[in-house]
């Protein structure tokens, strides 16, 4: 009689273990469902209104990102004035014609210096000087640096002042033997230091890279 009884006890024990396993699975599943539901509710309560419905139609205002509320950055230098001459202005055409013919860098520098006075003279000279500077002429590199230098008062036409570009051309001209570039670099650095003191992040970055 002991053997049948042992078999019945084993089956009861196995059935009990199966029920416990099933119960554990059900408990875990319910816990997961509750956790997901709580997450969805919390996330939903923290969302802002739909921008498409938060205006007049939604009765509210669109909430802008924090950075969008900040004032626009003030440029380090003002943009140049628009050209006061036509694209086919005579002096400009003269410079273009010389470049098309393949003028030598030194000849381009001399031509830039000899151009007659006119509204387009500064821009025409820039074309010639940039060509000469790109081809290794240190004098032209110095002149191009002055075009971009915000501390320089010579006419610069429609070329926008850019202290970083001015710095690069001054360095190139100094490397080519133009010692006058040292004076321009010192003046440019003083200007940048003043701008940095007034809060210009761009000026600070340029000073950090000064070498």
SULPERA-V768038 format. One record per residue. RES is the residue in one letter. NEAR is the number of other C-alpha atoms within 12 Angstrom. Layout:
[[RES/NEAR] [RES/NEAR]]
This chain:
[[X/7] [X/8] [X/9] [X/10] [X/11] [X/12] [X/13] [X/14] [X/14] [X/14] [X/14] [X/14] [X/14] [X/14] [X/14] [X/14] [X/14] [X/14] [X/14] [X/14] [X/14] [X/14] [X/14] [X/14] [X/14] [X/14] [X/14] [X/14] [X/14] [X/14] [X/14] [X/14] [X/14] [X/14] [X/14] [X/14] [X/14] [X/14] [X/14] [X/14] [X/13] [X/12] [X/12] [X/13] [X/11] [X/10] [X/12] [X/17] [X/19] [X/17] [X/18] [X/15] [X/15] [X/16] [X/15] [X/11] [X/13] [X/13] [X/13] [X/15] [X/16] [X/18] [X/18] [X/15] [X/10] [X/8] [X/10] [X/11] [X/10] [X/10] [X/8] [X/8] [X/14] [X/15] [X/17] [X/26] [X/23] [X/15] [X/17] [X/19] [X/14] [X/16] [X/21] [X/17] [X/21] [X/15] [X/16] [X/16] [X/19] [X/21] [X/30] [X/32] [X/23] [X/27] [X/37] [X/27] [X/19] [X/26] [X/27] [X/15] [X/12] [X/16] [X/24] [X/22] [X/27] [X/25] [X/24] [X/36] [X/36] [X/21] [X/31] [X/38] [X/23] [X/20] [X/28] [X/18] [X/17] [X/21] [X/24] [X/32] [X/32] [X/34] [X/38] [X/42] [X/42] [X/39] [X/40] [X/43] [X/43] [X/35] [X/34] [X/32] [X/33] [X/25] [X/23] [X/24] [X/31] [X/32] [X/37] [X/40] [X/40] [X/42] [X/40] [X/45] [X/43] [X/43] [X/38] [X/37] [X/37] [X/34] [X/29] [X/24] [X/13] [X/17] [X/29] [X/33] [X/29] [X/25] [X/32] [X/27] [X/31] [X/31] [X/40] [X/32] [X/25] [X/33] [X/39] [X/29] [X/37] [X/39] [X/31] [X/31] [X/33] [X/27] [X/20] [X/21] [X/19] [X/24] [X/19] [X/24] [X/32] [X/22] [X/20] [X/33] [X/36] [X/22] [X/23] [X/34] [X/30] [X/21] [X/26] [X/34] [X/24] [X/20] [X/26] [X/20] [X/15] [X/15] [X/17] [X/21] [X/20] [X/25] [X/28] [X/24] [X/17] [X/27] [X/26] [X/15] [X/14] [X/19] [X/11]]
